[in-house]
Amino acid sequence: MTGKTTQLIFDIASDRNLVRDLSYIGGQWTGSARGETMSIFNPADMSVIAAVASLSTAEAATAVDHADSAFSCWSALLPQDRSRILRNWFDLIVESREDLARIMVMEQGKPISEARGEIDYAASFVEFYAEESKRPNIEGVTSHLRDAEVEVWLEPAGVAALITPWNFPCAMLTRKAAAALAVGCTVVAHPSMETPLSALALAELGARAGMPAGVFNVVTGEAAAIVEPWTRDPRVRVLSFTGSTEIGRLLYRQSADTIKKLVLELGGHAPVIVFSDADLDSAVAETIKAKFATSGQDCLGANRIMVERPVYEEFVTRFTQATEQLTVGCGFDDPDIGPLMNEKAVAKQEEHVADALDKGATLKCGGRRHDCGPLFYEPTVLADVSSDAMIMKEEIFGPVAAICAFDTEEEAIRRANDTEYGLVAYLHSNDPRRIYRVSRALQFGMVAVNRTEVTGAPIPFGGVKQSGLGREGARLGMEEFAEVKYVCRDWA
């Protein structure tokens, strides 16, 4: 262990070398040449748990130097050799599950059971791409020319820059990095500086797994100092970002001059549509999960809950009762709801609740900060929410549920699609024809029918409209980091 990490975070993991406060560049743990650091806070009690190196623009460029130098050797490895290293990484992540989960609780605040679940989810991408990396990537094409043989090759694009968010600090990194590494790209990664410790722990495990120096680099510091130079560096051929649509637009503009491949997983504004023919017990239980997982801090989180009028009052009653049973507390106590990430997030809950009430909504439960601490907010239910309320137009990213009634299928579809976002929609019905019609009509990249959990390594995660570009997971996720080469050979 190097640096000046506080004893509290140092002791949180049984394997103390997983707790790192320096960047990992070119196979070396690297601090700021100017000695600059950024404080990392535990959102449960606002205590400082670490001071992580804050690198400069020049040091971020050095990371690209190392990744660029390592690219030729890494991309030339036999696919099974890359696969073996990724499999080693997977095994080490699984072995370190508890330590990684505890580090995550300290810096992100989520309940420990959710943190453990995220480590499992993160590991699944590494396992999947360890196998996928060995699949043939040459496609034979029937020739259109006499005496010619035609092939299409899938080749690694080059250095990939990965920018990951704070709400899933392990899974969002492995989902991107495993795909990029599997196809033969090298990586420079910038984790959110609210939760960098998880990414640094993964870098430590990557080194132990046998990743050559320069193949997987994690650079900490102010985003403007680290990421903007990467967007303008022609050696960075792919940029993958998970975060807000606003920042996604900025990265899109900054990357234009170098014509990068972009994978943008951006904001969501998920509708839940509950028809009167649905199993109401299931619809309530699944909507609770869709709304309150990760304390509501999830781009897949339910934002607009629309219920057909004949079952509206009963749904609201049952949903409110279930919400009132949710527990709130520190992540290590394994509650249902942990702290929000920062003061800005809590203020947003207050603003949206006040706006909805001003516009005629009814407060069914919650509606204020929780006594657990300054970043805790009560699980909240608002009924009869007006369509012009802020919460019906903007992503809330917190434990506030907004419910309204609808009268017809056409109305539900129209209101669900009335957003610039298109990530995921949730649909509850037992009518197979309706399920088909509505699923086809919803303008979203993913549709969950009568369930909440739909994501995983084998499926293409992503949205439409201003929820992003490209897909993560599945073979499509690996192809985002590759270029297509067409070869035509003359045998005459």
Helices and strands as residue ranges (DSSP letters): H 7-10, G 16-18, E 23-25, E 28-30, E 37-41, E 48-53, H 57-76, H 79-95, H 97-108, H 112-132, E 138-141, E 148-156, E 159-164, H 171-183, E 186-191, H 196-209, E 216-218, H 223-232, E 236-242, H 245-254, G 256-258, E 261-265, E 270-274, H 280-292, G 293-296, E 302-308, G 309-311, H 312-324, G 331-333, H 343-358, E 362-365, E 380-383, G 390-392, E 400-406, H 409-417, E 424-428, H 432-441, E 446-449, G 465-467, E 468-469, H 474-479, E 482-490
